[in-house]
Amino acid sequence: MSTYAFTRAATIFAVGFLLLNAVLLAMVNQITWAAVCAGVALLVVIGWFRFRRTMAELADARREMKRDIESLRDLLHTHRKE
């Protein structure tokens, strides 16, 4: 399972669990705790989107660094004394 699929599955599980808790707490008139669970579920979703954006930026930086290293290697190979 890829990292994307795993984090998506874990996020869906966490959000589902928290929203189920929110509904059940609301049914027994624990509105404050239900709101807390719903708020935390929202924070989990926001955190997951931020995580995915950070991982995409990291992948872009790795590709850029790889291009820089390759250009430095090419430069060194063209100017090497034999």
N, C-alpha and C positions, 0 to 999 in steps of 0.2 A: 504494500500500500504506500502510495506516495505521501510526502509530507503534507501536500495540499489536501488530499483526501482525508488523511488522518486528523488534521487540525479542524477541517470542516465537520467531520463526524463528531469529534470531541466537543466542538462548539454547539452543534445541534443538540447533542445529548445534554450538555450543561444548561442550555437555554430551555429546553423542554422540561427538564427536571425543576428548574427554578420557576417556570410558569405554572407547572402543575402544583407546586407548593403554594404559589400565589393564589391560585384558584381555590385550593382546599382551605387555605387560611381565610380567604374572603367568605367562604361558605360557613365558617364557624365564627364569623364576626371579629376576626383579628385583622382589621383593615390596615393597621399600621404595618404589621409584619408582611402582609400581602403586598403592600406598596414597596416595602424594602426588597422583597424577592423580585418583583417586577423591575425595579430599578437596577438591581444587580444583573438581571438578565439582559437589560439594555446595555449595561457596561461591558458585559461579556461580548456582545455583538460588536460594539465599538472597538473593543480591544482586539478582536479577531481581524477587523478590517485594517487597523493600524499595523498589526503584525504582518499581514499579507503585503501591505505597502512597503514596510521596512525590508521584508525578504526580497521583494522585487528590486528595490533600490540597491540592496547588497549584491544581487545577481548582476545588475548593470555595472556596478563598480568592479566586480570581479572580471567581467568581460573587458572593461576598459583597461584594467591593470594587465590583463593577459595580452592585449594589443600593444600596450606600452613595452612590456617585456620582450615581445617578439620583435618590435622595431629596434630595441636596444641590442638584441642578439644579432639581428641583421646588420646593424651598424658596426658592431664589433667584428663580425666575420668579414665584412668588406674592407676593414682597415687593419686587419691582422697582418703582421709581418711574417713572411715565410722564410 
